[in-house]
Amino acid sequence: MLQQLSTGDERALRILYNEYYTSLVFFANSMIHDTAQAEDIVITAFTRYWDKRTQFEALAAIKAYLYTLVRNDCYKYYHREEARKKHLLAVMDTLPEEYVAYADSRMVIAEMVQQIHREIEQLNPKYRDVIYLLFVEELSIKETAYQLQISENNVRKRKERAIELLRSRIVRANLGNLVLFYLVIHGKTH
């Protein structure tokens, strides 16, 4: 297998990869606690090994090399993340309170919007479609009626019923009148 690896046999690389990938990712993730980044680090280690594959005389040396690469890259990643966090905290300390409050309020609004969208997805399709066309696509009542091939009066009734259903679901979920808040913020009363 060592001979096959050194000559560039990709099947041998796949065997080596399958043999060590999982344990290397586990090792990396145990150090940095970020699975996606751990996977990237391991893939990079295999790429770097592949560039130097002719320099190895034993499989144990390849294994040791891969673990060393992963360990060192985890250390580098950890130190970069720590520096980034310190920088972010320093920047946050220099921001005016109004900006921090604004950012916090935007975060709350984003979470509320996400919850509203989840609740909209749970609606009966006839109500969901009306809400989607009116508030997401921003169509008028007339355009919505045309799109759904129903009367404008039917669109209004479905809209009212959908908002009523959303309001009751959200209140039950202890989220207050988020639908109303969302609609008011966006000024979409059609």
C-alpha positions, -999 to 999 in steps of 0.1 A, spaced: 0 0 0 29 23 8 42 18 -27 8 25 -42 5 57 -22 39 70 -32 31 64 -69 -1 84 -66 -27 56 -66 -59 73 -56 -75 40 -45 -48 36 -19 -55 72 -8 -92 64 -4 -83 33 17 -60 55 39 -86 82 41 -113 58 51 -90 43 77 -81 75 95 -107 102 86 -132 95 114 -106 93 141 -88 124 129 -121 144 129 -129 131 164 -94 142 175 -97 176 159 -132 182 172 -122 173 207 -97 201 206 -116 229 189 -153 219 194 -163 227 159 -172 197 137 -173 215 104 -139 232 110 -125 199 123 -135 182 90 -119 210 70 -87 207 90 -86 169 84 -92 173 47 -64 199 45 -41 175 63 -48 148 37 -41 173 10 -8 183 25 1 146 30 -7 139 -6 17 166 -18 45 149 2 34 113 -2 68 102 -17 87 111 15 72 84 37 87 50 43 61 35 67 24 37 72 30 46 109 49 76 97 20 87 76 -4 83 105 19 103 128 23 130 102 -15 133 97 -21 135 135 7 161 138 -7 183 110 -42 181 125 -30 189 160 -9 219 148 -38 232 127 -62 229 156 -38 250 177 -36 276 150 -73 277 146 -79 279 184 -55 309 187 -70 326 157 -105 322 172 -94 335 206 -78 365 189 -109 371 169 -131 369 200 -109 393 219 -110 417 190 -148 414 188 -152 421 225 -129 451 222 -150 465 194 -182 458 213 -168 477 243 -162 508 221 -197 508 205 -222 533 218 -250 518 239 -276 529 214 -259 508 187 -257 477 209 -294 482 219 -302 486 182 -283 454 173 -301 435 201 -335 447 190 -327 436 154 -318 402 168 -350 399 187 -370 410 156 -351 384 135 -360 357 159 -396 368 159 -398 368 121 -383 333 121 -410 321 145 -437 338 124 -425 321 93 -425 287 110 -461 293 121 -471 304 86 -457 272 72 -481 253 95 -512 270 82 -537 254 59 -524 259 23 -554 282 14 -544 306 42 -507 301 38 -508 310 1 -528 342 8 -503 353 36 -473 344 14 -486 364 -16 -497 394 4 -469 398 28 -439 380 13 -445 386 -24 -461 420 -15 -489 415 -40 -521 436 -37 -554 420 -28 -564 422 -65 -532 406 -77 -535 379 -50 -571 372 -61 -560 369 -97 -530 346 -88 -552 323 -67 -582 325 -90 -605 335 -62 -625 367 -55 -610 397 -38 -635 393 -10 -623 357 -5 -587 370 -3 -597 395 24 -616 368 44 -587 343 41 -562 370 52 -583 379 82 -587 342 92 -550 335 86 -539 364 108 -564 353 135 -550 318 134 -514 331 135 -522 354 164 -537 325 184 -509 301 177 -482 327 186 -500 337 218 -502 300 227 -465 298 221 -460 327 246 -447 350 219 -472 377 223 -487 396 194 -457 390 171 -477 387 140 -493 421 146 -459 435 155 -443 421 124 -471 434 102 -470 469 118 -432 471 115 -434 464 78 -465 486 73 -482 460 52 -519 462 58 -531 459 22 
